[in-house]
Amino acid sequence: MSDVEEMKNKAEEAAQQAQQAQQGQGQDQQGQSMKDKAMGKAMDEGKKRMDANGDGNFDDDDVKKMGEDAVNKVKGLFKKD
């Protein structure tokens, strides 16, 4: 009879461990989801800041304008008065 009780206890422990592991995994996924949302929000905010021509999209035209602005700024540094 003690073997049956021992096996029953081991089965209960294994079930509890599996349940705890599943709950921990769910929390990790929720934490990851929140992290992804925060990262996405930060990326959207960064794209808004880099929108140089104000059209609401960050695209190659914005990169071109930022490059031109940088070149003009450097030229201004070397310009003699």
BELBELTA-V370959 format. One record per residue. N is the residue number from 1. SS is DSSP state (helix for helix, strand for strand, loop for the rest). Layout:
[[N	SS] [N	SS]]
//
This chain:
[[1	loop] [2	helix] [3	helix] [4	helix] [5	helix] [6	helix] [7	helix] [8	helix] [9	helix] [10	helix] [11	helix] [12	helix] [13	helix] [14	helix] [15	helix] [16	helix] [17	helix] [18	helix] [19	helix] [20	helix] [21	helix] [22	helix] [23	helix] [24	helix] [25	helix] [26	helix] [27	helix] [28	helix] [29	helix] [30	helix] [31	helix] [32	helix] [33	helix] [34	helix] [35	helix] [36	helix] [37	helix] [38	helix] [39	helix] [40	helix] [41	helix] [42	helix] [43	helix] [44	helix] [45	helix] [46	helix] [47	helix] [48	helix] [49	helix] [50	helix] [51	loop] [52	loop] [53	loop] [54	loop] [55	loop] [56	loop] [57	loop] [58	loop] [59	loop] [60	helix] [61	helix] [62	helix] [63	helix] [64	helix] [65	helix] [66	helix] [67	helix] [68	helix] [69	helix] [70	helix] [71	helix] [72	helix] [73	helix] [74	helix] [75	helix] [76	helix] [77	helix] [78	helix] [79	loop] [80	loop] [81	loop]]
//
